[in-house]
């Protein structure tokens, strides 16, 4: 068994008083404004999320700026505070584009070390006036190519299933250059950037095909930092999955305590207790994996690739288990369109393949810890 690496203080895996207060505030906020009923309402909106909610998250709580340094308009907290917000947003199934904007794009800008790009975009992410996403992340995609133009650089090619691809104000694109992959910033223009929304399994999380047809682009940073910010995104997604799993377990426990059969609550039956106990054990494992990945991001630990691969595997599988029991232990009502359970099932299924599959993460983890040749990627 691999023990906690010595560069991580075990105290960092526990919530601080400040983080508990943030969780309380966020739990109350999302309960008020972003329940599953609200999610259903905004799934069909033009941007796929509630723009008023997005503005309130920035203005009232400062969620978007939690992990952004003060010099770029953020609050200067750490990734640990951001994952509290990600967990609570996952619990509420919030459809706001937190994952692509603050879980992927903002870390990508910070990892690039490009001060000019950070000064241009991060303050607007922090104050809620700009949403962002990333495209062209996976090496097995056909790819996007950067080429010279009269006034700079243009991109050609396409990326598919881009998170919030149809609505994002900024797209950070990993494109191929003669010197290898490099990150570029694109402010989409309909004439050169065609964005086609997909109908996907999880309609609370919009995705789109983005085609670049000579789209003007600005280089960001000097090297390819995709591996680093992708692992940060996996840690953010893992926290969100922990939140969704927590909701599924809590809602199911509440239901089985109220639903009676044969003159007693069905939650008193041993078979039901065992199934819920299995979910609880899995959830605690997921919390631990998520906390370790979060600590690695916050400290800039070299153990992040291992921690992110482990968290991605454990948390996605826990979410799958928790939502399966959410549906089944609710009986007939759990299988209906009107109940919220299917929304969480959809989020669990889509999240499991969003930034790599569990099988891909396992292969990568095996390679990282020396159990397999170092040729695997999180497919």
TILUMPA-201835 format. One line per field, with one value per residue (C-alpha): residue number from 1; residue in three letters; x, y negated, z. Coordinates in Angstrom, 1 decimal. Layout:
REM residues N
seq <- c(NUM; ...)
type <- c(ALA; ...)
X <- c(X; ...)
Y <- c(Y; ...)
Z <- c(Z; ...)
//
This chain:
REM residues 379
seq <- c(1; 2; 3; 4; 5; 6; 7; 8; 9; 10; 11; 12; 13; 14; 15; 16; 17; 18; 19; 20; 21; 22; 23; 24; 25; 26; 27; 28; 29; 30; 31; 32; 33; 34; 35; 36; 37; 38; 39; 40; 41; 42; 43; 44; 45; 46; 47; 48; 49; 50; 51; 52; 53; 54; 55; 56; 57; 58; 59; 60; 61; 62; 63; 64; 65; 66; 67; 68; 69; 70; 71; 72; 73; 74; 75; 76; 77; 78; 79; 80; 81; 82; 83; 84; 85; 86; 87; 88; 89; 90; 91; 92; 93; 94; 95; 96; 97; 98; 99; 100; 101; 102; 103; 104; 105; 106; 107; 108; 109; 110; 111; 112; 113; 114; 115; 116; 117; 118; 119; 120; 121; 122; 123; 124; 125; 126; 127; 128; 129; 130; 131; 132; 133; 134; 135; 136; 137; 138; 139; 140; 141; 142; 143; 144; 145; 146; 147; 148; 149; 150; 151; 152; 153; 154; 155; 156; 157; 158; 159; 160; 161; 162; 163; 164; 165; 166; 167; 168; 169; 170; 171; 172; 173; 174; 175; 176; 177; 178; 179; 180; 181; 182; 183; 184; 185; 186; 187; 188; 189; 190; 191; 192; 193; 194; 195; 196; 197; 198; 199; 200; 201; 202; 203; 204; 205; 206; 207; 208; 209; 210; 211; 212; 213; 214; 215; 216; 217; 218; 219; 220; 221; 222; 223; 224; 225; 226; 227; 228; 229; 230; 231; 232; 233; 234; 235; 236; 237; 238; 239; 240; 241; 242; 243; 244; 245; 246; 247; 248; 249; 250; 251; 252; 253; 254; 255; 256; 257; 258; 259; 260; 261; 262; 263; 264; 265; 266; 267; 268; 269; 270; 271; 272; 273; 274; 275; 276; 277; 278; 279; 280; 281; 282; 283; 284; 285; 286; 287; 288; 289; 290; 291; 292; 293; 294; 295; 296; 297; 298; 299; 300; 301; 302; 303; 304; 305; 306; 307; 308; 309; 310; 311; 312; 313; 314; 315; 316; 317; 318; 319; 320; 321; 322; 323; 324; 325; 326; 327; 328; 329; 330; 331; 332; 333; 334; 335; 336; 337; 338; 339; 340; 341; 342; 343; 344; 345; 346; 347; 348; 349; 350; 351; 352; 353; 354; 355; 356; 357; 358; 359; 360; 361; 362; 363; 364; 365; 366; 367; 368; 369; 370; 371; 372; 373; 374; 375; 376; 377; 378; 379)
type <- c(UNK; UNK; UNK; UNK; UNK; UNK; UNK; UNK; UNK; UNK; UNK; UNK; UNK; UNK; UNK; UNK; UNK; UNK; UNK; UNK; UNK; UNK; UNK; UNK; UNK; UNK; UNK; UNK; UNK; UNK; UNK; UNK; UNK; UNK; UNK; UNK; UNK; UNK; UNK; UNK; UNK; UNK; UNK; UNK; UNK; UNK; UNK; UNK; UNK; UNK; UNK; UNK; UNK; UNK; UNK; UNK; UNK; UNK; UNK; UNK; UNK; UNK; UNK; UNK; UNK; UNK; UNK; UNK; UNK; UNK; UNK; UNK; UNK; UNK; UNK; UNK; UNK; UNK; UNK; UNK; UNK; UNK; UNK; UNK; UNK; UNK; UNK; UNK; UNK; UNK; UNK; UNK; UNK; UNK; UNK; UNK; UNK; UNK; UNK; UNK; UNK; UNK; UNK; UNK; UNK; UNK; UNK; UNK; UNK; UNK; UNK; UNK; UNK; UNK; UNK; UNK; UNK; UNK; UNK; UNK; UNK; UNK; UNK; UNK; UNK; UNK; UNK; UNK; UNK; UNK; UNK; UNK; UNK; UNK; UNK; UNK; UNK; UNK; UNK; UNK; UNK; UNK; UNK; UNK; UNK; UNK; UNK; UNK; UNK; UNK; UNK; UNK; UNK; UNK; UNK; UNK; UNK; UNK; UNK; UNK; UNK; UNK; UNK; UNK; UNK; UNK; UNK; UNK; UNK; UNK; UNK; UNK; UNK; UNK; UNK; UNK; UNK; UNK; UNK; UNK; UNK; UNK; UNK; UNK; UNK; UNK; UNK; UNK; UNK; UNK; UNK; UNK; UNK; UNK; UNK; UNK; UNK; UNK; UNK; UNK; UNK; UNK; UNK; UNK; UNK; UNK; UNK; UNK; UNK; UNK; UNK; UNK; UNK; UNK; UNK; UNK; UNK; UNK; UNK; UNK; UNK; UNK; UNK; UNK; UNK; UNK; UNK; UNK; UNK; UNK; UNK; UNK; UNK; UNK; UNK; UNK; UNK; UNK; UNK; UNK; UNK; UNK; UNK; UNK; UNK; UNK; UNK; UNK; UNK; UNK; UNK; UNK; UNK; UNK; UNK; UNK; UNK; UNK; UNK; UNK; UNK; UNK; UNK; UNK; UNK; UNK; UNK; UNK; UNK; UNK; UNK; UNK; UNK; UNK; UNK; UNK; UNK; UNK; UNK; UNK; UNK; UNK; UNK; UNK; UNK; UNK; UNK; UNK; UNK; UNK; UNK; UNK; UNK; UNK; UNK; UNK; UNK; UNK; UNK; UNK; UNK; UNK; UNK; UNK; UNK; UNK; UNK; UNK; UNK; UNK; UNK; UNK; UNK; UNK; UNK; UNK; UNK; UNK; UNK; UNK; UNK; UNK; UNK; UNK; UNK; UNK; UNK; UNK; UNK; UNK; UNK; UNK; UNK; UNK; UNK; UNK; UNK; UNK; UNK; UNK; UNK; UNK; UNK; UNK; UNK; UNK; UNK; UNK; UNK; UNK; UNK; UNK; UNK; UNK; UNK; UNK; UNK; UNK; UNK; UNK; UNK; UNK; UNK; UNK; UNK; UNK; UNK; UNK; UNK; UNK; UNK; UNK; UNK; UNK; UNK; UNK; UNK; UNK; UNK)
X <- c(0.0; 1.3; 1.3; 0.9; 3.9; 6.0; 5.6; 1.9; 1.1; -1.8; -3.4; -4.0; -6.4; -8.8; -11.1; -10.2; -12.8; -12.8; -13.5; -16.3; -17.9; -17.5; -19.3; -22.1; -22.6; -22.5; -24.8; -27.4; -26.8; -27.3; -30.3; -31.9; -31.0; -29.8; -31.8; -32.5; -35.7; -33.7; -31.3; -34.1; -35.3; -31.9; -30.8; -32.7; -31.6; -29.4; -26.2; -27.2; -26.8; -28.4; -26.4; -27.9; -26.6; -23.2; -23.1; -24.2; -21.6; -19.0; -20.5; -21.8; -19.4; -16.5; -16.4; -14.8; -11.9; -11.2; -8.0; -7.0; -4.1; -5.0; -2.7; -5.1; -8.2; -8.9; -9.2; -5.8; -7.1; -6.0; -7.3; -8.6; -11.2; -12.2; -12.8; -15.2; -17.2; -16.8; -18.1; -21.1; -21.9; -21.8; -24.1; -26.6; -26.0; -25.3; -25.2; -23.0; -19.7; -17.4; -15.5; -14.4; -13.9; -12.2; -11.3; -9.5; -9.1; -8.0; -5.4; -4.2; -3.6; -1.7; 0.3; 1.4; 3.3; 2.1; 1.6; 0.1; -2.6; -3.3; -3.7; -6.0; -8.3; -8.1; -9.7; -12.7; -13.0; -12.7; -15.5; -17.8; -17.9; -16.1; -16.5; -13.8; -13.0; -10.3; -10.1; -7.7; -6.5; -6.2; -3.3; -5.5; -7.7; -7.2; -5.9; -5.9; -3.0; -1.6; -0.3; 1.1; -1.1; -0.6; -1.4; -0.2; -1.4; -4.6; -5.9; -7.5; -9.1; -11.7; -12.2; -15.2; -17.2; -15.7; -17.2; -19.3; -17.9; -20.9; -21.2; -17.7; -16.3; -12.8; -11.4; -7.9; -6.8; -3.9; -2.8; 0.1; 3.0; 6.2; 7.8; 5.2; 1.9; 1.3; -1.6; -3.4; -6.2; -9.1; -12.0; -14.5; -15.9; -18.8; -16.9; -13.9; -15.1; -18.1; -19.6; -22.2; -23.9; -24.2; -27.1; -25.4; -26.4; -25.9; -27.7; -26.7; -23.2; -23.2; -20.7; -20.1; -18.0; -15.7; -14.3; -11.5; -11.5; -8.6; -9.5; -7.1; -5.2; -2.7; 0.0; -0.2; 3.1; 6.2; 5.6; 2.9; 1.5; -1.5; -0.6; -0.4; -3.7; -5.5; -4.6; -5.8; -9.1; -9.3; -8.9; -11.7; -14.0; -13.3; -14.4; -17.6; -18.2; -17.8; -20.5; -22.9; -22.3; -23.0; -26.3; -27.3; -26.5; -28.2; -31.4; -31.6; -31.1; -33.9; -36.2; -35.7; -36.3; -39.7; -40.9; -42.7; -43.3; -44.7; -45.3; -41.8; -39.3; -37.5; -34.3; -34.6; -34.2; -30.7; -30.3; -30.9; -28.6; -25.8; -26.2; -26.1; -23.1; -21.3; -22.0; -20.8; -17.5; -17.0; -17.8; -15.3; -12.6; -13.6; -13.3; -9.8; -8.7; -10.1; -8.6; -5.1; -5.4; -6.6; -3.6; -1.2; -2.6; -2.6; 1.1; 2.3; 3.4; 5.1; 2.8; -0.1; -0.2; -0.5; -3.0; -5.1; -5.2; -6.3; -8.9; -10.3; -10.7; -12.1; -14.5; -16.0; -16.7; -18.1; -20.5; -21.6; -22.4; -24.1; -26.4; -27.2; -28.4; -30.2; -32.4; -32.9; -33.6; -36.2; -38.1; -40.6; -40.4; -36.6; -37.0; -39.3; -38.5; -40.1; -37.7; -34.3; -32.3; -31.8; -30.2; -27.4; -27.1; -26.5; -23.9; -22.1; -22.0; -20.8; -18.2; -16.7; -15.4; -15.0; -11.2; -10.3; -11.9; -11.5; -9.6; -7.3; -6.7; -5.8; -3.4; -1.7; -1.5; 0.1; 2.7; 3.4; 4.0; 6.1; 3.6; 3.4; 5.4; 5.1; 3.1; -0.5; -2.5; -5.9; -7.9)
Y <- c(0.0; -3.5; -5.8; -9.6; -11.3; -13.2; -16.5; -16.6; -17.6; -15.4; -18.5; -19.8; -16.9; -18.2; -21.2; -24.5; -26.5; -29.0; -26.3; -24.9; -28.4; -28.7; -25.3; -26.4; -29.6; -27.8; -25.0; -27.6; -29.6; -26.6; -25.4; -28.7; -29.3; -26.2; -23.1; -20.4; -22.2; -25.3; -23.2; -21.8; -25.3; -26.6; -23.5; -24.8; -28.4; -30.1; -29.7; -26.5; -28.2; -30.9; -34.1; -35.8; -32.9; -33.2; -36.9; -36.3; -33.6; -36.2; -39.2; -37.7; -34.9; -35.4; -31.8; -32.4; -34.3; -31.9; -30.4; -33.4; -35.5; -39.0; -40.6; -39.3; -40.4; -37.2; -36.5; -34.9; -31.7; -28.3; -25.5; -23.9; -26.6; -26.3; -22.5; -23.3; -25.3; -22.6; -20.0; -22.1; -22.9; -19.1; -18.4; -20.9; -19.8; -23.4; -24.0; -27.0; -26.5; -26.4; -23.3; -24.7; -28.3; -27.9; -24.2; -24.2; -27.6; -29.6; -27.0; -26.8; -30.6; -30.5; -27.4; -29.2; -31.8; -34.4; -37.5; -39.5; -36.8; -36.5; -40.3; -40.3; -37.5; -36.4; -39.6; -39.1; -35.5; -36.5; -39.1; -36.9; -38.9; -36.2; -32.5; -30.3; -26.8; -24.7; -22.8; -20.4; -18.7; -15.1; -13.9; -11.3; -14.0; -15.0; -18.3; -22.0; -23.6; -27.0; -28.8; -32.3; -35.1; -38.7; -40.0; -37.1; -33.6; -31.8; -28.4; -25.8; -22.5; -21.3; -20.1; -18.0; -17.8; -21.0; -21.9; -25.0; -25.3; -27.1; -29.7; -30.5; -34.0; -32.7; -29.4; -28.3; -26.0; -23.5; -23.6; -22.1; -24.2; -23.3; -23.2; -21.1; -21.7; -25.2; -27.0; -29.8; -32.2; -32.7; -35.1; -33.4; -35.3; -33.7; -34.4; -32.3; -30.1; -27.9; -26.4; -23.7; -22.5; -18.8; -17.1; -15.1; -12.7; -15.3; -18.4; -20.2; -20.4; -21.8; -20.6; -21.6; -21.1; -24.1; -24.6; -27.1; -28.5; -30.9; -32.1; -34.8; -33.5; -34.8; -32.5; -31.9; -31.0; -29.4; -25.7; -23.0; -22.8; -20.6; -17.8; -20.1; -21.9; -18.8; -17.2; -20.3; -19.9; -16.2; -17.2; -19.8; -17.3; -14.7; -17.2; -17.8; -14.1; -13.8; -16.4; -14.6; -11.3; -12.9; -14.3; -10.8; -9.1; -11.7; -11.8; -8.0; -7.7; -10.3; -8.4; -4.9; -6.3; -7.6; -4.9; -2.1; 1.4; 4.3; 1.8; 0.5; -1.9; -0.1; -1.6; 0.8; 3.9; 5.4; 5.6; 1.9; 1.0; 3.1; 1.4; -2.1; -1.1; -0.2; -3.6; -5.3; -3.4; -4.3; -7.9; -8.1; -6.7; -9.2; -12.1; -11.0; -10.7; -14.0; -15.7; -14.3; -15.5; -18.9; -19.2; -18.3; -21.0; -23.6; -22.8; -22.3; -18.8; -16.6; -13.9; -15.5; -13.2; -10.1; -11.8; -13.1; -9.7; -8.0; -10.6; -10.5; -6.7; -6.5; -9.5; -8.7; -5.1; -6.2; -8.6; -5.8; -3.5; -6.2; -7.3; -3.7; -3.1; -6.5; -5.2; -1.7; -2.3; -4.9; -2.1; -3.0; -6.7; -6.6; -5.5; -8.3; -11.4; -13.6; -12.5; -14.2; -10.9; -10.5; -14.0; -12.8; -9.5; -11.5; -13.7; -10.6; -8.8; -11.9; -12.9; -9.4; -10.0; -13.8; -14.1; -10.5; -7.1; -5.1; -2.5; -5.1; -6.6; -3.2; -2.5; -5.9; -5.4; -2.0; -3.5; -6.4; -4.1; -1.6; 1.2; 0.9; -0.6; -4.3; -4.4; -4.8; -8.0; -8.7; -8.0)
Z <- c(0.0; -0.9; 2.1; 2.1; 0.5; 3.0; 1.1; 2.0; 5.6; 6.8; 8.3; 4.8; 4.2; 6.8; 6.3; 8.0; 9.9; 7.1; 4.5; 6.7; 6.8; 3.0; 2.6; 4.8; 2.8; -0.5; 0.7; 1.6; -1.6; -3.9; -1.9; -2.6; -6.2; -7.9; -7.1; -9.8; -10.7; -11.6; -13.5; -15.7; -16.4; -17.6; -19.6; -22.6; -22.2; -24.8; -22.8; -20.9; -17.5; -15.4; -16.1; -13.0; -10.9; -12.5; -11.6; -8.0; -7.5; -8.4; -6.7; -3.5; -2.8; -5.1; -6.2; -9.6; -8.0; -5.1; -6.6; -8.6; -7.1; -5.9; -8.5; -11.1; -9.4; -7.4; -3.7; -3.4; -1.6; -2.7; -4.8; -1.6; -1.2; -4.9; -4.5; -1.7; -4.2; -6.8; -4.4; -3.4; -7.0; -7.8; -4.9; -6.3; -9.9; -10.8; -14.5; -14.4; -16.3; -13.2; -14.4; -17.8; -16.5; -13.1; -13.2; -16.5; -18.2; -15.2; -14.2; -17.8; -17.8; -14.5; -15.5; -18.7; -16.8; -19.4; -17.4; -20.2; -20.9; -17.1; -16.8; -19.8; -18.8; -15.2; -13.7; -15.9; -14.9; -11.3; -11.5; -13.4; -16.6; -18.7; -19.1; -20.7; -21.8; -23.3; -26.5; -28.3; -25.1; -26.2; -28.2; -30.0; -31.6; -35.2; -33.9; -34.6; -36.4; -35.9; -38.9; -39.8; -41.1; -42.2; -38.7; -36.5; -36.0; -37.1; -36.2; -38.5; -37.5; -35.1; -31.5; -30.5; -27.3; -25.9; -22.5; -22.8; -26.3; -27.7; -25.0; -23.7; -24.2; -24.4; -25.8; -24.9; -27.6; -27.6; -31.2; -33.2; -34.3; -36.1; -32.6; -31.0; -29.2; -27.7; -26.1; -27.9; -26.8; -29.1; -28.6; -30.8; -33.8; -35.8; -39.1; -38.2; -35.3; -36.0; -32.8; -33.1; -29.8; -29.3; -27.7; -25.0; -22.2; -19.5; -20.6; -17.5; -18.9; -22.5; -25.0; -28.6; -31.7; -32.3; -35.8; -36.4; -39.9; -39.8; -36.3; -35.1; -32.1; -29.5; -28.2; -24.4; -22.6; -24.1; -23.6; -23.5; -20.0; -20.9; -18.5; -15.5; -15.9; -17.1; -13.8; -12.0; -13.9; -12.9; -9.3; -9.6; -11.4; -8.6; -6.0; -7.9; -8.2; -4.4; -4.0; -6.3; -4.6; -1.2; -2.4; -3.9; -0.6; 1.6; -0.5; -0.5; 3.2; 3.7; 1.4; 2.9; 6.4; 5.2; 2.8; 4.7; 3.7; 5.8; 8.5; 8.9; 7.1; 4.3; 5.6; 8.6; 6.3; 6.5; 2.7; 2.3; 5.1; 3.5; 0.1; 1.7; 3.8; 0.6; -0.8; 2.4; 2.4; -1.3; -0.6; 2.2; 0.0; -2.7; -0.2; 0.8; -2.8; -3.7; -0.6; -1.5; -5.1; -3.9; -1.5; -4.3; -6.6; -3.8; -2.9; -6.5; -5.6; -8.1; -6.8; -8.6; -11.6; -9.3; -7.1; -10.0; -11.7; -8.5; -7.7; -11.2; -10.9; -7.4; -7.5; -10.9; -9.8; -6.5; -8.3; -10.6; -7.6; -5.6; -8.4; -9.3; -5.7; -5.8; -8.6; -7.4; -3.8; -4.7; -6.3; -9.1; -8.6; -9.0; -12.6; -13.6; -15.7; -13.1; -10.3; -10.1; -9.8; -13.5; -13.7; -11.3; -13.2; -16.4; -14.7; -13.3; -16.6; -18.6; -15.9; -16.0; -19.5; -19.5; -18.8; -19.4; -18.7; -15.5; -17.5; -19.0; -15.6; -14.2; -17.0; -16.5; -12.7; -13.2; -15.5; -13.0; -10.1; -12.1; -12.5; -16.3; -19.2; -19.3; -22.6; -21.3; -21.4; -19.9; -23.0)
//
